[in-house]
Amino acid sequence: MSLGKQAKTLNKKQIDQLLWYVGTLQHAQRNEIVVLRSVRAGLRAKEIAELQWAMLTDAEETLPQAFN
């Protein structure tokens, strides 16, 4: 039984363009994390919206290298 349409995905060039664009906006680091969590972890918008900073940072409250 099908659950609906297949999600559309971005190619590498589109992802790079999106990361460049969100990097030019206010809160660039936050925006880049949102894009990368969506692309790399496959999180949906609702799941990303529910993330808290503590879920993304290490004990020193810095972002792990994997997010870069």
PyMOL commands that set and color helices and strands:
alter all, ss='L'
color gray80, all
select helices_A, chain A and resi 12-23+28-41+45-49+53-56+65-67
alter helices_A, ss='H'
color red, helices_A
deselect
rebuild
show_as cartoon
